[in-house]
Amino acid sequence: MHTMSSGQDEQVVSGHLNLAYIWTISSVAALGGLLFGYDWVVVGGSKPFYEPYFHLTSEAQVGWANSCSLLGCLLGSVFSGLVSDRIGRKKLLIIAAVLFGVSSILTGWAQGFSTFVLWRIVGGVAIGVASNISPTYIAEISPAAWRGRLVTLNQLTLVVGILAAQVVNMLIAGDVGGAMGHAAIRDTWQGQYGWRWMFTAVAVPSVIFFFCAFLVPESPRWLLKAGRRARALAVLRKIGGEAYAREALAEIEAGLERERAETGSANELLTPAVLGVLLTGVGLAVLQQWSGTNVIFNYAEEIYRGAGYDLGGVMFNIVITGAINLAFTLVATATVDRLGRRTLMLWGAAAIALMHGLLGAAFFLGIQGPVVLLLTLGVIAAYAMSLAPVTWVLLSEIFPNRVRGAAMSIAVSALWIACFVVTFTFPILNQRLGAAGTFWSYGLVCLAGFIFIALRVPETKGRTLEEIEAGLSRRRDR
């Protein structure tokens, strides 16, 4: 929307913005990110308890239990992409809240493994919808100078959800003792009921999200596209006043006019310029997952047990990883609009590659204990400052308005496919390559990602969505 030529200009325009309102509606949308993080990571802390309950022993069973929800994420991403331009962003936020609440309760009280998998997949649908719609909604209601920070807010609430799940899991688990086998765990309260309450707890923020979602306005871009000009103008007035609303409305209308003058979304995606941007988005989505960082959250038990920790130590270390994740996401929120997207992504890919190399070396040399913990925390810190939040910011920015819904759906679908692959294959890779070979493999992916970012990713900070699209149009016309 508004373009900032200097820090002074930003202060002047910010003075006319209703920042309290902007942050409030962005925070409500970002509750989708909180539920995304909670529902996604709750499996890591409950894993030592539901696996004995369901008698899961093989690498394939363990991988399937951890990754099945990611198929739902893919379905939810595709669904939201197909209907978001028809029914709007707000209704999808409400749908996601309902799915989160229902699936969490029914997952927690599943009696058989097949039923557990079914409701985990439904919960994954909710994650897929939220991962697509929440950052898109925030980007569409945000002034340009604040968009990076506001979209990163979605990542911030995501890591708050991760940490909340880890803390609640640890509190519910209580004193789990030291080394315990599957049979011993299965006979404990935690093995019979504790893990159920870990899943059920996500219903509480789901209810809050459900009611709050009714209070936010629809995206002004979607309202204009649906022909509801008066309502779009009213929303923009609340965001920045009359002058801001008129200017933003004119920019959005100009973008929609360009959209109507060009080909349909399906054909537009296949034009060389747009296809190039789409492939860049897909590449970023795959890199975020194949960097291997998320396996630390989902398979903390295997990683930290392999480093010599007992079950009690594993549960405590999981909470530490969540705290580091939150702390460095706060750093990313403060720097993404100052340092820029490209700089953070390049730094992050290089740092994660280095940490994975050192982590692999530690496992290869038989080093255990705090060294492994510190290296995994280093991976998470670098990821939280770069690939985790900035990928979502870029995906919400780089696609042209006329194909944003479809392109975002494709990119997020690629992200969830990549997430499923890395989550399902970790137990298999760990068994065949060992921990050292597995982490070295992730390090090589990050090195390739560094080269990809250097060659393909543009800088988008401080530019409106319409300016980014206009730049794409100029490149296409050359």
Secondary structure, DSSP 8 states (H G I E B T S, - for coil): ----SSHHHHHHHHTTS-HHHHHHHHHHHHHHHHHHHHHHHHHHHHHHHHHHHHT--SHHHHHHHHHHHHHHHHHHHHHHHHHHHHH-HHHHHHHHHHHHHHHHHHHHT-SSHHHHHHHHHHHHHHHHHHHHHHHHHHHHHS-HHHHHHHHHHHHHHHHHHHHHHHHHHHHHH----SS--HHHHHTSHIIIIIHHHHHHTTHHHHHHHHHHHTTS---HHHHHHTT-HHHHHHHHHHHHHHHHHHHHHHHHHHHHHHHHHS--HHHHHTSHHHHHHHHHHHHHHHHHHHTSTHHHHHTHHHHHHHTT--HHHHHHHHHHHHHHHHHHHHHHHHHHHHH-HHHHHHHHHHHHHHHHHHHHHHHHHT--THHHHHHHHHHHHHHHHTHHHHHHHHHHHSS-GGGHHHHHHHHHHHHHHHHHHHHHHHHHHHHHHHHHHHHHHHHHHHHHHHHHHHHH----TT--HHHHHHHHHHHHH-
